[in-house]
Amino acid sequence: QKRVALARAIVDKPEILLFDEPTSGLDPITGGVIDRLILDSVRRLGATALTISHDMASVRRIADKVAMVHNGVIIWCGPAEKMDDTGIPEVHQFVHGLADGPLTLAAQAEARGD
């Protein structure tokens, strides 16, 4: 279904492609296939892709530039190859999927005012 949706999205040759969690719920092999389709589509169309994802393996494969949003604010933006070296604890925790760090369920609830 995701491949069909991608085919429909590129038929009109858009300048910008928007993807919301394109690999969510997919096994790693199918996720890799989707990433390759995204990259091929961007190159063929000369388009820009804006992708929202929590799948860091996918982000590393498809992104040139990455931004991390926390509590509605961009806390880091830069080249994908610099994600591991931002010096920002929240980014480090998220990128590496660490349970311990500043991003906790309690901190998120407090930030929302729960």
N, CA, C and O atoms as a GROMACS GRO file, in nm:
protein
  456
    1GLN      N    1   0.082  -0.120   0.000
    1GLN     CA    2   0.000   0.000   0.000
    1GLN      C    3   0.085   0.126   0.000
    1GLN      O    4   0.051   0.225  -0.065
    2LYS      N    5   0.198   0.123   0.073
    2LYS     CA    6   0.283   0.242   0.079
    2LYS      C    7   0.347   0.268  -0.057
    2LYS      O    8   0.365   0.384  -0.096
    3ARG      N    9   0.381   0.161  -0.131
    3ARG     CA   10   0.439   0.180  -0.264
    3ARG      C   11   0.336   0.239  -0.360
    3ARG      O   12   0.369   0.324  -0.443
    4VAL      N   13   0.213   0.196  -0.348
    4VAL     CA   14   0.106   0.250  -0.432
    4VAL      C   15   0.085   0.397  -0.399
    4VAL      O   16   0.068   0.479  -0.489
    5ALA      N   17   0.086   0.431  -0.271
    5ALA     CA   18   0.069   0.571  -0.230
    5ALA      C   19   0.182   0.657  -0.284
    5ALA      O   20   0.159   0.770  -0.327
    6LEU      N   21   0.305   0.605  -0.282
    6LEU     CA   22   0.419   0.679  -0.335
    6LEU      C   23   0.403   0.699  -0.486
    6LEU      O   24   0.429   0.808  -0.537
    7ALA      N   25   0.360   0.596  -0.556
    7ALA     CA   26   0.340   0.607  -0.701
    7ALA      C   27   0.235   0.714  -0.732
    7ALA      O   28   0.253   0.793  -0.825
    8ARG      N   29   0.127   0.716  -0.655
    8ARG     CA   30   0.024   0.819  -0.675
    8ARG      C   31   0.079   0.958  -0.648
    8ARG      O   32   0.045   1.054  -0.718
    9ALA      N   33   0.163   0.969  -0.546
    9ALA     CA   34   0.216   1.100  -0.507
    9ALA      C   35   0.308   1.159  -0.612
    9ALA      O   36   0.315   1.281  -0.626
   10ILE      N   37   0.380   1.075  -0.686
   10ILE     CA   38   0.479   1.129  -0.781
   10ILE      C   39   0.427   1.142  -0.924
   10ILE      O   40   0.498   1.194  -1.010
   11VAL      N   41   0.307   1.094  -0.950
   11VAL     CA   42   0.256   1.096  -1.086
   11VAL      C   43   0.247   1.238  -1.144
   11VAL      O   44   0.264   1.257  -1.264
   12ASP      N   45   0.221   1.338  -1.060
   12ASP     CA   46   0.210   1.477  -1.107
   12ASP      C   47   0.343   1.552  -1.101
   12ASP      O   48   0.347   1.673  -1.124
   13LYS      N   49   0.451   1.481  -1.071
   13LYS     CA   50   0.586   1.538  -1.065
   13LYS      C   51   0.594   1.661  -0.973
   13LYS      O   52   0.628   1.770  -1.019
   14PRO      N   53   0.564   1.642  -0.847
   14PRO     CA   54   0.567   1.756  -0.753
   14PRO      C   55   0.710   1.800  -0.724
   14PRO      O   56   0.805   1.724  -0.741
   15GLU      N   57   0.723   1.924  -0.680
   15GLU     CA   58   0.854   1.977  -0.640
   15GLU      C   59   0.888   1.937  -0.497
   15GLU      O   60   1.005   1.925  -0.462
   16ILE      N   61   0.785   1.915  -0.415
   16ILE     CA   62   0.803   1.877  -0.275
   16ILE      C   63   0.720   1.752  -0.247
   16ILE      O   64   0.602   1.745  -0.280
   17LEU      N   65   0.785   1.654  -0.186
   17LEU     CA   66   0.717   1.532  -0.144
   17LEU      C   67   0.712   1.531   0.009
   17LEU      O   68   0.814   1.552   0.074
   18LEU      N   69   0.595   1.506   0.066
   18LEU     CA   70   0.579   1.500   0.211
   18LEU      C   71   0.554   1.356   0.252
   18LEU      O   72   0.466   1.289   0.198
   19PHE      N   73   0.631   1.308   0.349
   19PHE     CA   74   0.616   1.172   0.400
   19PHE      C   75   0.599   1.177   0.550
   19PHE      O   76   0.679   1.239   0.620
   20ASP      N   77   0.494   1.112   0.600
   20ASP     CA   78   0.470   1.105   0.744
   20ASP      C   79   0.488   0.960   0.787
   20ASP      O   80   0.404   0.875   0.759
   21GLU      N   81   0.598   0.932   0.856
   21GLU     CA   82   0.631   0.798   0.904
   21GLU      C   83   0.619   0.694   0.792
   21GLU      O   84   0.542   0.599   0.804
   22PRO      N   85   0.694   0.711   0.683
   22PRO     CA   86   0.679   0.620   0.569
   22PRO      C   87   0.718   0.476   0.597
   22PRO      O   88   0.674   0.386   0.526
   23THR      N   89   0.800   0.450   0.699
   23THR     CA   90   0.841   0.313   0.728
   23THR      C   91   0.777   0.258   0.855
   23THR      O   92   0.811   0.148   0.899
   24SER      N   93   0.685   0.333   0.914
   24SER     CA   94   0.620   0.290   1.038
   24SER      C   95   0.544   0.160   1.015
   24SER      O   96   0.467   0.147   0.919
   25GLY      N   97   0.565   0.064   1.104
   25GLY     CA   98   0.492  -0.062   1.096
   25GLY      C   99   0.546  -0.160   0.994
   25GLY      O  100   0.486  -0.266   0.973
   26LEU      N  101   0.657  -0.127   0.930
   26LEU     CA  102   0.713  -0.215   0.828
   26LEU      C  103   0.832  -0.293   0.884
   26LEU      O  104   0.901  -0.246   0.974
   27ASP      N  105   0.854  -0.411   0.830
   27ASP     CA  106   0.973  -0.486   0.867
   27ASP      C  107   1.095  -0.414   0.807
   27ASP      O  108   1.080  -0.334   0.715
   28PRO      N  109   1.215  -0.442   0.857
   28PRO     CA  110   1.334  -0.369   0.811
   28PRO      C  111   1.361  -0.380   0.661
   28PRO      O  112   1.410  -0.285   0.600
   29ILE      N  113   1.331  -0.493   0.601
   29ILE     CA  114   1.356  -0.510   0.458
   29ILE      C  115   1.260  -0.423   0.377
   29ILE      O  116   1.303  -0.351   0.287
   30THR      N  117   1.133  -0.429   0.409
   30THR     CA  118   1.035  -0.347   0.338
   30THR      C  119   1.061  -0.199   0.363
   30THR      O  120   1.045  -0.117   0.272
   31GLY      N  121   1.102  -0.164   0.485
   31GLY     CA  122   1.139  -0.026   0.515
   31GLY      C  123   1.253   0.021   0.426
   31GLY      O  124   1.251   0.134   0.377
   32GLY      N  125   1.352  -0.065   0.406
   32GLY     CA  126   1.463  -0.032   0.318
   32GLY      C  127   1.419  -0.013   0.174
   32GLY      O  128   1.470   0.074   0.103
   33VAL      N  129   1.323  -0.094   0.130
   33VAL     CA  130   1.268  -0.080  -0.006
   33VAL      C  131   1.198   0.056  -0.019
   33VAL      O  132   1.216   0.125  -0.119
   34ILE      N  133   1.120   0.093   0.081
   34ILE     CA  134   1.050   0.222   0.078
   34ILE      C  135   1.152   0.336   0.077
   34ILE      O  136   1.135   0.432   0.002
   35ASP      N  137   1.256   0.326   0.159
   35ASP     CA  138   1.360   0.429   0.159
   35ASP      C  139   1.423   0.443   0.021
   35ASP      O  140   1.445   0.555  -0.026
   36ARG      N  141   1.452   0.332  -0.043
   36ARG     CA  142   1.512   0.336  -0.177
   36ARG      C  143   1.416   0.401  -0.277
   36ARG      O  144   1.458   0.479  -0.362
   37LEU      N  145   1.287   0.369  -0.266
   37LEU     CA  146   1.188   0.432  -0.355
   37LEU      C  147   1.182   0.583  -0.332
   37LEU      O  148   1.170   0.659  -0.428
   38ILE      N  149   1.189   0.625  -0.207
   38ILE     CA  150   1.189   0.768  -0.177
   38ILE      C  151   1.311   0.835  -0.239
   38ILE      O  152   1.298   0.937  -0.307
   39LEU      N  153   1.429   0.778  -0.216
   39LEU     CA  154   1.552   0.835  -0.273
   39LEU      C  155   1.547   0.840  -0.425
   39LEU      O  156   1.584   0.941  -0.485
   40ASP      N  157   1.503   0.731  -0.487
   40ASP     CA  158   1.494   0.727  -0.634
   40ASP      C  159   1.396   0.831  -0.686
   40ASP      O  160   1.422   0.896  -0.786
   41SER      N  161   1.283   0.845  -0.618
   41SER     CA  162   1.182   0.943  -0.660
   41SER      C  163   1.235   1.085  -0.649
   41SER      O  164   1.214   1.167  -0.739
   42VAL      N  165   1.303   1.115  -0.539
   42VAL     CA  166   1.359   1.249  -0.519
   42VAL      C  167   1.461   1.280  -0.628
   42VAL      O  168   1.460   1.388  -0.686
   43ARG      N  169   1.548   1.184  -0.656
   43ARG     CA  170   1.651   1.206  -0.759
   43ARG      C  171   1.589   1.221  -0.898
   43ARG      O  172   1.626   1.311  -0.973
   44ARG      N  173   1.496   1.134  -0.931
   44ARG     CA  174   1.435   1.136  -1.064
   44ARG      C  175   1.356   1.264  -1.088
   44ARG      O  176   1.360   1.321  -1.197
   45LEU      N  177   1.284   1.309  -0.986
   45LEU     CA  178   1.200   1.428  -1.000
   45LEU      C  179   1.277   1.557  -0.974
   45LEU      O  180   1.231   1.665  -1.011
   46GLY      N  181   1.393   1.547  -0.911
   46GLY     CA  182   1.463   1.668  -0.869
   46GLY      C  183   1.385   1.738  -0.759
   46GLY      O  184   1.389   1.860  -0.747
   47ALA      N  185   1.314   1.660  -0.680
   47ALA     CA  186   1.224   1.714  -0.577
   47ALA      C  187   1.293   1.721  -0.442
   47ALA      O  188   1.401   1.665  -0.421
   48THR      N  189   1.228   1.791  -0.352
   48THR     CA  190   1.267   1.796  -0.212
   48THR      C  191   1.170   1.707  -0.135
   48THR      O  192   1.050   1.710  -0.161
   49ALA      N  193   1.222   1.628  -0.042
   49ALA     CA  194   1.136   1.544   0.042
   49ALA      C  195   1.142   1.595   0.185
   49ALA      O  196   1.250   1.618   0.240
   50LEU      N  197   1.026   1.613   0.245
   50LEU     CA  198   1.015   1.646   0.387
   50LEU      C  199   0.954   1.523   0.453
   50LEU      O  200   0.840   1.486   0.425
   51THR      N  201   1.031   1.461   0.542
   51THR     CA  202   0.989   1.335   0.602
   51THR      C  203   0.985   1.348   0.754
   51THR      O  204   1.080   1.395   0.816
   52ILE      N  205   0.874   1.307   0.812
   52ILE     CA  206   0.861   1.300   0.957
   52ILE      C  207   0.882   1.154   0.993
   52ILE      O  208   0.812   1.066   0.943
   53SER      N  209   0.979   1.127   1.081
   53SER     CA  210   1.008   0.989   1.116
   53SER      C  211   1.075   0.978   1.251
   53SER      O  212   1.151   1.066   1.292
   54HIS      N  213   1.046   0.868   1.320
   54HIS     CA  214   1.119   0.834   1.441
   54HIS      C  215   1.212   0.716   1.414
   54HIS      O  216   1.280   0.669   1.505
   55ASP      N  217   1.214   0.667   1.291
   55ASP     CA  218   1.296   0.553   1.250
   55ASP      C  219   1.435   0.604   1.212
   55ASP      O  220   1.458   0.646   1.099
   56MET      N  221   1.526   0.599   1.309
   56MET     CA  222   1.659   0.658   1.287
   56MET      C  223   1.739   0.586   1.179
   56MET      O  224   1.820   0.649   1.112
   57ALA      N  225   1.717   0.455   1.161
   57ALA     CA  226   1.786   0.384   1.052
   57ALA      C  227   1.741   0.440   0.917
   57ALA      O  228   1.822   0.461   0.828
   58SER      N  229   1.612   0.464   0.904
   58SER     CA  230   1.558   0.523   0.782
   58SER      C  231   1.609   0.665   0.762
   58SER      O  232   1.650   0.703   0.652
   59VAL      N  233   1.608   0.743   0.869
   59VAL     CA  234   1.656   0.882   0.862
   59VAL      C  235   1.800   0.883   0.812
   59VAL      O  236   1.836   0.965   0.727
   60ARG      N  237   1.882   0.795   0.865
   60ARG     CA  238   2.023   0.790   0.823
   60ARG      C  239   2.037   0.754   0.675
   60ARG      O  240   2.131   0.799   0.609
   61ARG      N  241   1.944   0.673   0.623
   61ARG     CA  242   1.952   0.633   0.482
   61ARG      C  243   1.904   0.742   0.388
   61ARG      O  244   1.959   0.758   0.279
   62ILE      N  245   1.801   0.818   0.427
   62ILE     CA  246   1.738   0.906   0.328
   62ILE      C  247   1.762   1.056   0.349
   62ILE      O  248   1.741   1.134   0.257
   63ALA      N  249   1.807   1.096   0.468
   63ALA     CA  250   1.812   1.240   0.497
   63ALA      C  251   1.947   1.302   0.465
   63ALA      O  252   2.052   1.244   0.489
   64ASP      N  253   1.940   1.422   0.411
   64ASP     CA  254   2.058   1.507   0.398
   64ASP      C  255   2.067   1.598   0.520
   64ASP      O  256   2.175   1.619   0.577
   65LYS      N  257   1.952   1.651   0.559
   65LYS     CA  258   1.943   1.745   0.671
   65LYS      C  259   1.835   1.696   0.766
   65LYS      O  260   1.732   1.643   0.722
   66VAL      N  261   1.858   1.714   0.896
   66VAL     CA  262   1.766   1.664   0.998
   66VAL      C  263   1.734   1.776   1.096
   66VAL      O  264   1.821   1.856   1.132
   67ALA      N  265   1.609   1.781   1.138
   67ALA     CA  266   1.570   1.872   1.246
   67ALA      C  267   1.499   1.789   1.352
   67ALA      O  268   1.425   1.696   1.319
   68MET      N  269   1.523   1.822   1.478
   68MET     CA  270   1.451   1.755   1.587
   68MET      C  271   1.364   1.857   1.657
   68MET      O  272   1.410   1.963   1.700
   69VAL      N  273   1.237   1.821   1.669
   69VAL     CA  274   1.140   1.906   1.736
   69VAL      C  275   1.111   1.846   1.873
   69VAL      O  276   1.085   1.726   1.886
   70HIS      N  277   1.115   1.930   1.976
   70HIS     CA  278   1.083   1.888   2.112
   70HIS      C  279   0.995   1.995   2.174
   70HIS      O  280   1.033   2.112   2.178
   71ASN      N  281   0.879   1.955   2.223
   71ASN     CA  282   0.782   2.049   2.280
   71ASN      C  283   0.750   2.163   2.184
   71ASN      O  284   0.737   2.279   2.225
   72GLY      N  285   0.737   2.130   2.056
   72GLY     CA  286   0.698   2.228   1.956
   72GLY      C  287   0.806   2.323   1.910
   72GLY      O  288   0.778   2.419   1.838
   73VAL      N  289   0.931   2.298   1.951
   73VAL     CA  290   1.043   2.386   1.916
   73VAL      C  291   1.152   2.303   1.850
   73VAL      O  292   1.185   2.194   1.896
   74ILE      N  293   1.210   2.355   1.742
   74ILE     CA  294   1.324   2.288   1.681
   74ILE      C  295   1.444   2.309   1.774
   74ILE      O  296   1.490   2.421   1.795
   75ILE      N  297   1.493   2.197   1.830
   75ILE     CA  298   1.606   2.209   1.923
   75ILE      C  299   1.740   2.180   1.856
   75ILE      O  300   1.846   2.210   1.912
   76TRP      N  301   1.736   2.121   1.737
   76TRP     CA  302   1.858   2.100   1.660
   76TRP      C  303   1.823   2.083   1.514
   76TRP      O  304   1.722   2.021   1.479
   77CYS      N  305   1.906   2.139   1.429
   77CYS     CA  306   1.891   2.122   1.285
   77CYS      C  307   2.031   2.120   1.226
   77CYS      O  308   2.114   2.206   1.257
   78GLY      N  309   2.057   2.023   1.142
   78GLY     CA  310   2.189   2.015   1.081
   78GLY      C  311   2.200   1.896   0.987
   78GLY      O  312   2.102   1.826   0.963
   79PRO      N  313   2.320   1.873   0.935
   79PRO     CA  314   2.342   1.761   0.844
   79PRO      C  315   2.320   1.627   0.915
   79PRO      O  316   2.353   1.612   1.032
   80ALA      N  317   2.263   1.532   0.844
   80ALA     CA  318   2.233   1.401   0.903
   80ALA      C  319   2.357   1.336   0.963
   80ALA      O  320   2.349   1.270   1.066
   81GLU      N  321   2.472   1.356   0.900
   81GLU     CA  322   2.593   1.292   0.951
   81GLU      C  323   2.640   1.351   1.084
   81GLU      O  324   2.731   1.297   1.147
   82LYS      N  325   2.580   1.461   1.127
   82LYS     CA  326   2.617   1.524   1.255
   82LYS      C  327   2.519   1.490   1.368
   82LYS      O  328   2.535   1.538   1.480
   83MET      N  329   2.418   1.406   1.341
   83MET     CA  330   2.318   1.373   1.443
   83MET      C  331   2.379   1.315   1.569
   83MET      O  332   2.327   1.337   1.679
   84ASP      N  333   2.488   1.242   1.556
   84ASP     CA  334   2.548   1.176   1.671
   84ASP      C  335   2.633   1.270   1.756
   84ASP      O  336   2.671   1.235   1.867
   85ASP      N  337   2.662   1.388   1.704
   85ASP     CA  338   2.757   1.478   1.771
   85ASP      C  339   2.700   1.617   1.795
   85ASP      O  340   2.770   1.716   1.778
   86THR      N  341   2.574   1.626   1.836
   86THR     CA  342   2.511   1.757   1.854
   86THR      C  343   2.547   1.822   1.986
   86THR      O  344   2.542   1.944   1.998
   87GLY      N  345   2.581   1.742   2.085
   87GLY     CA  346   2.605   1.797   2.218
   87GLY      C  347   2.477   1.830   2.292
   87GLY      O  348   2.481   1.890   2.400
   88ILE      N  349   2.363   1.792   2.237
   88ILE     CA  350   2.233   1.820   2.299
   88ILE      C  351   2.179   1.689   2.356
   88ILE      O  352   2.151   1.595   2.280
   89PRO      N  353   2.165   1.680   2.488
   89PRO     CA  354   2.125   1.554   2.551
   89PRO      C  355   1.995   1.494   2.496
   89PRO      O  356   1.986   1.373   2.479
   90GLU      N  357   1.896   1.578   2.468
   90GLU     CA  358   1.769   1.527   2.416
   90GLU      C  359   1.788   1.462   2.279
   90GLU      O  360   1.731   1.356   2.251
   91VAL      N  361   1.866   1.525   2.194
   91VAL     CA  362   1.892   1.470   2.061
   91VAL      C  363   1.968   1.338   2.075
   91VAL      O  364   1.934   1.239   2.010
   92HIS      N  365   2.069   1.337   2.158
   92HIS     CA  366   2.149   1.216   2.179
   92HIS      C  367   2.060   1.100   2.226
   92HIS      O  368   2.070   0.989   2.174
   93GLN      N  369   1.975   1.127   2.323
   93GLN     CA  370   1.888   1.022   2.376
   93GLN      C  371   1.794   0.969   2.268
   93GLN      O  372   1.778   0.848   2.255
   94PHE      N  373   1.733   1.059   2.192
   94PHE     CA  374   1.637   1.017   2.090
   94PHE      C  375   1.704   0.940   1.977
   94PHE      O  376   1.658   0.834   1.937
   95VAL      N  377   1.814   0.995   1.926
   95VAL     CA  378   1.884   0.934   1.812
   95VAL      C  379   1.932   0.793   1.846
   95VAL      O  380   1.931   0.703   1.762
   96HIS      N  381   1.974   0.774   1.971
   96HIS     CA  382   2.028   0.644   2.011
   96HIS      C  383   1.926   0.556   2.083
   96HIS      O  384   1.958   0.444   2.124
   97GLY      N  385   1.802   0.604   2.098
   97GLY     CA  386   1.696   0.525   2.158
   97GLY      C  387   1.722   0.484   2.302
   97GLY      O  388   1.693   0.372   2.342
   98LEU      N  389   1.778   0.577   2.379
   98LEU     CA  390   1.814   0.548   2.518
   98LEU      C  391   1.695   0.571   2.611
   98LEU      O  392   1.625   0.671   2.601
   99ALA      N  393   1.674   0.477   2.703
   99ALA     CA  394   1.564   0.491   2.799
   99ALA      C  395   1.592   0.599   2.902
   99ALA      O  396   1.500   0.668   2.947
  100ASP      N  397   1.718   0.615   2.939
  100ASP     CA  398   1.754   0.714   3.040
  100ASP      C  399   1.803   0.842   2.976
  100ASP      O  400   1.880   0.840   2.881
  101GLY      N  401   1.756   0.954   3.030
  101GLY     CA  402   1.795   1.085   2.978
  101GLY      C  403   1.688   1.187   3.006
  101GLY      O  404   1.593   1.160   3.080
  102PRO      N  405   1.702   1.304   2.947
  102PRO     CA  406   1.608   1.413   2.976
  102PRO      C  407   1.468   1.390   2.919
  102PRO      O  408   1.372   1.451   2.966
  103LEU      N  409   1.454   1.304   2.820
  103LEU     CA  410   1.323   1.278   2.760
  103LEU      C  411   1.257   1.163   2.835
  103LEU      O  412   1.282   1.046   2.805
  104THR      N  413   1.174   1.197   2.931
  104THR     CA  414   1.100   1.096   3.007
  104THR      C  415   0.952   1.123   2.992
  104THR      O  416   0.912   1.234   2.956
  105LEU      N  417   0.871   1.023   3.018
  105LEU     CA  418   0.726   1.044   3.011
  105LEU      C  419   0.682   1.150   3.109
  105LEU      O  420   0.593   1.230   3.078
  106ALA      N  421   0.743   1.154   3.228
  106ALA     CA  422   0.706   1.254   3.328
  106ALA      C  423   0.742   1.394   3.280
  106ALA      O  424   0.663   1.487   3.297
  107ALA      N  425   0.859   1.410   3.219
  107ALA     CA  426   0.901   1.541   3.169
  107ALA      C  427   0.811   1.586   3.055
  107ALA      O  428   0.779   1.705   3.045
  108GLN      N  429   0.771   1.492   2.969
  108GLN     CA  430   0.682   1.528   2.859
  108GLN      C  431   0.544   1.569   2.911
  108GLN      O  432   0.486   1.666   2.862
  109ALA      N  433   0.493   1.496   3.010
  109ALA     CA  434   0.363   1.531   3.070
  109ALA      C  435   0.370   1.667   3.137
  109ALA      O  436   0.276   1.747   3.126
  110GLU      N  437   0.480   1.695   3.206
  110GLU     CA  438   0.497   1.825   3.272
  110GLU      C  439   0.502   1.938   3.169
  110GLU      O  440   0.443   2.044   3.191
  111ALA      N  441   0.570   1.916   3.059
  111ALA     CA  442   0.581   2.018   2.955
  111ALA      C  443   0.444   2.048   2.893
  111ALA      O  444   0.417   2.161   2.853
  112ARG      N  445   0.358   1.945   2.886
  112ARG     CA  446   0.223   1.964   2.832
  112ARG      C  447   0.129   2.024   2.935
  112ARG      O  448   0.021   2.071   2.900
  113GLY      N  449   0.170   2.023   3.062
  113GLY     CA  450   0.083   2.075   3.168
  113GLY      C  451  -0.011   1.972   3.224
  113GLY      O  452  -0.110   2.006   3.289
  114ASP      N  453   0.019   1.844   3.201
  114ASP     CA  454  -0.066   1.735   3.253
  114ASP      C  455  -0.049   1.719   3.402
  114ASP      O  456  -0.112   1.633   3.463
   0.00000   0.00000   0.00000
